[in-house]
């Protein structure tokens, strides 16, 4: 007759199988733990890389790089537009920038071959961040792709529906040189600044006409509860002029000389 211990003993083979399964389970758990740690490290590196890239300036040619303190307002709606000459005209890029102290900039930009900037229009509604001591031409030089310290000289006036607009160019630019021509128009009430540049055309008259055409076609879509802004554009609409000569389908390419009010 067998003893009680002999009848209840676990066969050695079954114990070995249990130990093997337990070891395999430990290996699987360890492998999964290492895998999760590896994936987590990759995710962390990806987050850090995206954060670093977010601090870099925007180098795309179709959008202006925000200045310090300014950020792109993707959820804001355009407040301005250019009336089209014909349906085949190319649409400009439109970027809205906002400042924590209340400023807003609506920037339209046109590019040509190889994304080379041809023209830009910047409507700046000033907030508390506006520095009255900072020369306006410093920002204009940056808009034109020049350094902030690049000196500009006045290049006359053009007559637009907003009144006379001052023109600027880099100092020392020859009359026949293919240099960009900047422009600047300020309004005290409402606190508004319209600026930009044109690089299209081989002569200064072509630049002047393109700028005049741009400003004469500028319209207001919404004033954003700013009655003074709506009043400014309503008065300007009464003085709107024609643009390019008849038969010209592209204001950037078919601009002719604009009326000058003399050099400053």
C-alpha positions as CSV (number, residue, x, y, z in Angstrom):
1,X,0.0,0.0,0.0
2,X,1.4,3.4,-1.1
3,X,2.0,6.2,1.4
4,X,-0.1,9.4,1.4
5,X,3.0,11.5,0.3
6,X,3.6,9.2,-2.6
7,X,0.0,9.5,-3.8
8,X,-0.1,13.3,-3.7
9,X,3.4,14.1,-5.1
10,X,3.6,16.2,-8.3
11,X,5.4,14.5,-11.1
12,X,8.8,16.0,-11.9
13,X,7.9,16.6,-15.5
14,X,4.9,18.7,-14.6
15,X,7.0,20.9,-12.3
16,X,9.5,21.5,-15.0
17,X,6.8,22.6,-17.5
18,X,5.4,25.1,-14.9
19,X,8.9,26.5,-14.3
20,X,9.5,26.9,-18.1
21,X,6.2,28.6,-18.6
22,X,6.9,31.0,-15.7
23,X,10.3,31.8,-17.1
24,X,8.9,32.5,-20.5
25,X,6.2,34.8,-19.0
26,X,8.9,36.7,-17.2
27,X,10.8,37.1,-20.4
28,X,7.7,38.4,-22.3
29,X,6.9,40.9,-19.5
30,X,10.5,42.1,-19.5
31,X,10.6,42.4,-23.3
32,X,7.3,44.4,-23.3
33,X,8.6,46.7,-20.5
34,X,11.7,47.4,-22.6
35,X,9.6,48.0,-25.7
36,X,7.3,50.5,-23.9
37,X,10.3,52.3,-22.5
38,X,11.9,52.5,-26.0
39,X,8.6,53.8,-27.5
40,X,8.3,56.3,-24.7
41,X,11.8,57.6,-25.3
42,X,11.1,58.0,-29.0
43,X,7.9,59.9,-28.2
44,X,9.8,62.2,-25.8
45,X,12.5,62.9,-28.4
46,X,9.8,63.6,-31.0
47,X,8.0,66.1,-28.7
48,X,11.3,67.8,-27.9
49,X,12.1,68.1,-31.6
50,X,8.7,69.6,-32.4
51,X,9.1,72.0,-29.6
52,X,12.5,73.1,-30.9
53,X,11.2,73.5,-34.4
54,X,8.4,75.6,-33.1
55,X,10.9,78.1,-31.8
56,X,12.6,78.5,-35.2
57,X,11.5,81.4,-37.5
58,X,9.3,80.5,-40.4
59,X,11.4,80.3,-43.5
60,X,8.7,79.8,-46.0
61,X,8.6,82.5,-48.7
62,X,4.8,82.6,-48.9
63,X,4.4,83.7,-45.4
64,X,6.1,86.5,-43.4
65,X,8.1,85.5,-40.4
66,X,6.4,86.8,-37.2
67,X,8.4,89.4,-35.3
68,X,9.1,88.9,-31.6
69,X,5.8,89.0,-29.7
70,X,3.7,88.3,-32.7
71,X,2.0,85.0,-33.5
72,X,0.0,83.6,-36.4
73,X,-3.7,83.8,-35.7
74,X,-5.0,80.8,-37.6
75,X,-8.6,81.2,-36.3
76,X,-9.0,84.8,-37.3
77,X,-10.8,85.7,-40.5
78,X,-9.4,88.1,-43.2
79,X,-10.5,91.7,-42.7
80,X,-9.3,93.0,-46.1
81,X,-9.2,92.0,-49.7
82,X,-8.1,93.2,-53.2
83,X,-10.8,93.5,-55.8
84,X,-9.9,91.3,-58.8
85,X,-9.3,92.6,-62.3
86,X,-10.3,89.3,-63.8
87,X,-11.0,85.7,-62.8
88,X,-7.6,84.4,-63.9
89,X,-5.7,86.5,-61.4
90,X,-3.6,84.5,-58.9
91,X,-4.6,84.6,-55.2
92,X,-2.1,86.0,-52.8
93,X,-1.2,84.3,-49.5
94,X,-2.9,85.9,-46.5
95,X,-1.5,85.8,-43.0
96,X,-2.9,87.3,-39.9
97,X,-0.6,88.1,-37.0
98,X,-1.7,89.2,-33.5
99,X,0.1,90.7,-30.6
100,X,-0.7,90.1,-26.9
101,X,-1.0,93.9,-26.4
102,X,-3.8,94.3,-29.0
103,X,-2.0,94.8,-32.3
104,X,-3.1,93.0,-35.5
105,X,-1.4,92.7,-38.9
106,X,-3.1,91.4,-42.0
107,X,-0.4,90.6,-44.5
108,X,-0.9,89.7,-48.2
109,X,2.0,88.5,-50.2
110,X,2.6,87.7,-53.9
111,X,5.4,85.5,-55.2
112,X,6.8,84.7,-58.6
113,X,9.0,82.0,-60.0
114,X,10.9,80.0,-57.4
115,X,8.7,81.6,-54.7
116,X,10.6,84.9,-55.1
117,X,8.6,87.7,-53.4
118,X,7.1,90.1,-55.9
119,X,5.0,92.3,-53.6
120,X,3.6,92.6,-50.1
121,X,0.8,94.5,-48.5
122,X,0.7,94.9,-44.7
123,X,-2.3,96.5,-42.9
124,X,-1.2,97.1,-39.3
125,X,-3.9,98.1,-36.7
126,X,-1.8,99.4,-33.8
127,X,-2.1,98.2,-30.2
128,X,-0.4,99.1,-27.0
129,X,2.8,97.5,-28.4
130,X,3.3,100.3,-30.9
131,X,6.5,102.2,-30.3
132,X,6.2,105.8,-31.5
133,X,10.0,106.2,-31.1
134,X,10.8,103.4,-33.5
135,X,11.3,104.7,-37.1
136,X,8.6,103.2,-39.4
137,X,11.1,102.8,-42.1
138,X,13.0,100.2,-40.0
139,X,10.1,97.8,-40.2
140,X,9.7,98.7,-43.9
141,X,13.3,97.7,-44.6
142,X,12.7,94.3,-43.0
143,X,9.5,93.8,-45.0
144,X,11.5,94.4,-48.2
145,X,14.0,91.7,-47.2
146,X,16.7,94.1,-46.1
147,X,18.3,94.5,-42.7
148,X,16.6,96.7,-40.1
149,X,19.6,99.1,-40.2
150,X,19.4,99.5,-44.0
151,X,18.9,103.2,-44.7
152,X,16.0,104.2,-47.0
153,X,15.5,107.4,-48.9
154,X,12.2,108.9,-50.0
155,X,11.3,108.3,-53.6
156,X,8.4,110.6,-54.1
157,X,4.6,110.3,-53.6
158,X,1.8,108.6,-55.4
159,X,-1.8,109.6,-55.3
160,X,-4.2,106.9,-54.1
161,X,-7.8,106.7,-52.8
162,X,-6.2,106.9,-49.3
163,X,-4.5,110.2,-50.3
164,X,-0.7,110.7,-50.9
165,X,1.4,107.7,-50.1
166,X,5.2,108.0,-49.5
167,X,7.6,105.8,-51.4
168,X,11.0,104.6,-50.3
169,X,14.0,102.8,-51.7
170,X,17.4,101.9,-50.5
171,X,19.8,104.8,-50.5
172,X,22.0,104.9,-53.6
173,X,19.6,103.0,-55.8
174,X,20.1,104.1,-59.5
175,X,17.1,105.3,-61.4
176,X,17.2,102.3,-63.7
177,X,18.0,99.7,-61.2
178,X,15.7,96.7,-60.6
179,X,15.3,97.4,-56.9
180,X,12.1,97.0,-54.8
181,X,10.1,100.1,-54.0
182,X,8.6,100.3,-50.5
183,X,5.6,102.5,-49.5
184,X,4.1,103.7,-46.2
185,X,0.8,105.4,-45.3
186,X,-0.1,106.2,-41.7
187,X,-3.4,107.2,-40.2
188,X,-3.8,108.6,-36.7
189,X,-7.6,108.1,-36.4
190,X,-8.0,105.2,-36.6
191,X,-4.5,104.1,-35.6
192,X,-3.6,102.4,-38.8
193,X,-0.5,101.8,-40.9
194,X,-0.5,100.5,-44.5
195,X,2.9,99.5,-45.8
196,X,4.5,97.1,-48.2
197,X,6.7,96.9,-51.3
198,X,6.7,96.0,-55.0
199,X,9.5,94.4,-56.9
200,X,7.7,93.8,-60.2
201,X,8.7,95.6,-63.3
202,X,12.0,96.9,-64.6
203,X,11.4,100.6,-63.9
204,X,10.4,102.8,-61.0
205,X,7.2,103.9,-62.9
206,X,6.2,100.3,-63.1
207,X,6.7,99.9,-59.3
208,X,4.8,103.1,-58.6
209,X,1.8,102.0,-60.8
210,X,1.7,98.6,-59.2
211,X,1.6,100.1,-55.7
212,X,-1.1,102.6,-56.6
213,X,-3.1,99.8,-58.2
214,X,-2.8,97.7,-55.1
215,X,-4.0,100.4,-52.7
216,X,-6.8,101.5,-55.0
217,X,-8.1,97.9,-55.0
218,X,-7.8,97.4,-51.3
219,X,-11.3,96.9,-49.7
220,X,-12.6,96.3,-46.2
221,X,-14.4,93.0,-45.5
222,X,-15.1,93.6,-41.8
223,X,-14.2,96.4,-39.5
224,X,-14.3,94.3,-36.3
225,X,-16.5,96.8,-34.4
226,X,-14.1,99.7,-35.3
227,X,-16.4,102.4,-36.8
228,X,-13.4,104.7,-37.5
229,X,-11.9,102.0,-39.7
230,X,-15.2,101.5,-41.6
231,X,-15.4,105.3,-42.0
232,X,-11.9,105.5,-43.4
233,X,-12.6,102.9,-46.1
234,X,-16.0,104.4,-46.9
235,X,-14.4,107.8,-47.6
236,X,-11.6,106.2,-49.6
237,X,-14.1,104.3,-51.8
238,X,-15.5,107.6,-52.9
239,X,-12.1,108.6,-54.3
240,X,-11.2,105.3,-55.9
241,X,-9.4,105.5,-59.3
242,X,-8.9,103.2,-62.2
243,X,-6.0,100.8,-62.2
244,X,-4.0,99.4,-65.1
245,X,-4.6,100.5,-68.7
246,X,-7.4,98.8,-70.7
247,X,-6.3,95.4,-72.0
248,X,-4.0,94.6,-69.1
249,X,-5.1,91.5,-67.3
250,X,-2.5,91.4,-64.6
251,X,-1.7,94.4,-62.4
252,X,1.7,93.0,-61.5
253,X,2.8,92.6,-65.1
254,X,0.8,95.3,-66.9
255,X,1.3,98.3,-64.6
256,X,2.0,101.6,-66.2
257,X,3.3,104.9,-64.7
258,X,1.2,106.3,-61.9
259,X,0.7,110.0,-61.1
260,X,3.4,111.5,-59.1
261,X,3.2,114.4,-56.6
262,X,6.9,115.2,-56.8
263,X,9.9,114.1,-54.7
264,X,10.2,114.8,-51.0
